[in-house]
């Protein structure tokens, strides 16, 4: 597939509720893609196939699945309406079925056959729940969410490794080498260079999860090369930290530094190379010095080069730092990271999780990171209260925010307002959360 790789808004006040939680704070310190021969944008290894080829019987099964998906992937495909599950605590099979519906939608409804990539949006096609791909190819951020979802889907259904591999082939169109380093651009093509360090942080995260699910070393190689682009956004201005945008280096954001810390820690865990751990420590210290609000232990959005701070707080910024603390604790066993992780989890619960119904507020494309953090905290602690926080939020989203056809809009805490278009990123972010939860529930 790919050739060899070369060279904000106002912040709402903290809700005053749940005295016990606040006291705890004070005590702690599918195979539908035809993959053409890609132009040589990404100078890595040509992807000739998965690391280990399936047996003949498995290949026949995979082909059958691919043909079935292809048959259903028409431009205006109708998706079978999902049946609402009344159970308050659905099991892993039910949650997996929710993820499969989302995955099927993204691979069929959003597919652009001419460009052979997924679209950013899908528009209404007639009456009912019929949609078809519309507009331009998906932004890199949206594609990274699809990549993350597919990586989680592989853990639930091994057959999805074939779909993952085909999807990865389509991402070669986004890779551009410029300024001495390769990285993923916002859109495919040869337009003006427009690369974001946070987009690449999510992409690297996706490839690392894909590697963890498949042990395909080609995914690890891409992640390591993409991480070099992320590090090219670091500078001594403001004492360190990674910029948000390559072409407009005006701010350093939590959303570009948080994922970079996670990527560095995951790369260290895989490779054992201490340079990655040192990078993670350096970025971690910088973020906590410049963007942590010590009044409520949540994170600001960004700091400008003139020192001005955009004080907006999003679930995903706190979520990435929650996950970073979990990873640091898993690697170093230093209790300070455990204390900080639980403190962050509590602060985020106070701010964004409803006491009444367990829903999570804020855009779903941000909220998934926080829920991922709760699941990671559960995995290292065994404390089911963290798993329950994520589970309740996702069950509520499915019960109250899922439209006919299994589609989602932006929020996971309110009834959807069906419109003319759907966004890929809104589907992929919740689909990945469903697969992640289903996999954890089976363990």
Buried (B, 14 or more C-beta within 10 A) or exposed (E): BBBEBBEEEEBEEBEEEBEEBBEBBEEBEBBBBEBEEBEBBBBBBEBEEBEEEBEEEEEEBBEEBBEEBBEBBBBBBBBEBBEEBEEEEBEBEBBBBBBBBBBBBBBBBBBBEEBBBBBBBBBBBEEEBBBBBBEBBBBBBBBBBBBBBBBBBBBBBBBBBBBBBBBBBBBBBBBBBEBEBBBBBBBBEEEEEBBBBBBBBBBBBBBBBBBBBBEBEBBBBBBBBBBBBBBBBBBEEBEBBBBBBBEEBEBBBBBBBBBBBBBBBBBBBBEEEEEBBEBBBBBBEBBBEBBBBEEBBBBBBBBEEEEEBBBBBBBBBBBBBBBBBBBBBBBEEEEEBBBBBBBBBBBBBBBBBBEEEBBBBBBBBBBBBBBBBBBBBBBBBEEEEBBBBBBBBBBBBBBBBBBEBBBBBBBBBEEBEEEEEBBBBBBBBBBBBBBBBBBBBEE
